């Protein structure tokens, strides 16, 4: 019986613990018909942001068309500092850039 009471007390404490700040979606856009190009973006209440677009490209000599993808994403650390990465992914591979990334 003591074990059951202790278990219920532990569950009650866990449920009553602060859950932290809830992150909500502030904005969201998605333009994707399934053909050729696409674009999407979102922003969250905790400072995260992302935007990306893709363009179907055909290069002479390539086996098939491929997407050239461009975009950026931002997040904040626990001290509130924002970090942003911009990138392109094309026939030369994934190429990220950001002030916090090594050159």
Phi and psi in degrees as a GROMACS rama.xvg file:
@    title "Ramachandran Plot"
@    xaxis  label "Phi"
@    yaxis  label "Psi"
@TYPE xy
-62.4146  -35.9504  UNK-2
-64.7971  -40.9821  UNK-3
-65.8002  -43.7263  UNK-4
-63.1841  -42.3345  UNK-5
-63.1657  -40.1856  UNK-6
-64.234  -45.948  UNK-7
-62.6339  -38.5995  UNK-8
-64.0212  -42.1836  UNK-9
-63.2305  -43.5904  UNK-10
-63.6746  -41.9434  UNK-11
-62.3333  -41.5826  UNK-12
-65.1808  -42.2926  UNK-13
-64.3189  -41.0939  UNK-14
-70.0827  -34.2624  UNK-15
-80.7259  -10.427  UNK-16
-63.118  146.108  UNK-17
-58.1772  136.476  UNK-18
-91.822  -8.29316  UNK-19
86.1838  179.944  UNK-20
-76.2793  137.545  UNK-21
-86.1462  131.969  UNK-22
-93.7455  129.692  UNK-23
-122.304  157.556  UNK-24
-81.7729  120.165  UNK-25
-86.5336  -37.5609  UNK-26
-152.749  151.943  UNK-27
-154.088  130.971  UNK-28
-133.664  141.93  UNK-29
-146.422  115.749  UNK-30
-119.804  91.3156  UNK-31
-144.296  104.014  UNK-32
-88.2693  -9.19817  UNK-33
93.1167  -1.92349  UNK-34
-124.29  134.386  UNK-35
56.3725  -109.213  UNK-36
-86.9497  159.595  UNK-37
-147.656  162.847  UNK-38
-155.428  138.316  UNK-39
-149.678  158.275  UNK-40
-157.217  156.018  UNK-41
-153.736  159.605  UNK-42
-138.609  134.376  UNK-43
-109.131  159.218  UNK-44
-67.2302  -17.1402  UNK-45
-89.5522  8.78851  UNK-46
98.1372  -7.24337  UNK-47
-71.3658  139.926  UNK-48
-142.341  150.265  UNK-49
-151.892  140.935  UNK-50
-143.501  144.592  UNK-51
-153.86  145.582  UNK-52
-138.478  149.28  UNK-53
-132.075  140.179  UNK-54
-127.157  125.919  UNK-55
-73.7272  125.979  UNK-56
-125.379  141.118  UNK-57
-114.741  126.406  UNK-58
-114.69  131.19  UNK-59
-54.8017  132.366  UNK-60
92.3102  -12.585  UNK-61
-80.0076  150.321  UNK-62
-63.2336  -39.5691  UNK-63
-154.931  164.889  UNK-64
-63.0779  157.479  UNK-65
-143.174  163.074  UNK-66
-90.5423  136.937  UNK-67
-99.9151  119.117  UNK-68
-112.675  131.764  UNK-69
-127.873  145.126  UNK-70
-178.34  -173.102  UNK-71
-155.189  156.107  UNK-72
-144.04  149.289  UNK-73
-133.217  140.355  UNK-74
-142.03  163.831  UNK-75
-117.664  140.612  UNK-76
-82.6521  -177.118  UNK-77
-66.9599  -20.4177  UNK-78
-89.0773  -2.42398  UNK-79
92.6518  1.70398  UNK-80
-71.2989  134.509  UNK-81
-91.1087  138.743  UNK-82
-123.403  128.965  UNK-83
-123.857  135.86  UNK-84
-120.829  127.002  UNK-85
-107.323  150.466  UNK-86
-152.623  161.051  UNK-87
-138.717  141.659  UNK-88
-128.737  117.146  UNK-89
-144.552  -155.094  UNK-90
-63.9784  -14.1968  UNK-91
-96.2685  6.08223  UNK-92
96.2339  -171.201  UNK-93
-84.135  126.34  UNK-94
-128.372  91.507  UNK-95
-86.3999  151.701  UNK-96
-138.439  140.392  UNK-97
-171.949  147.861  UNK-98
-60.4365  -28.949  UNK-99
-87.6733  -6.03609  UNK-100
-91.071  145.78  UNK-101
-66.0331  148.43  UNK-102
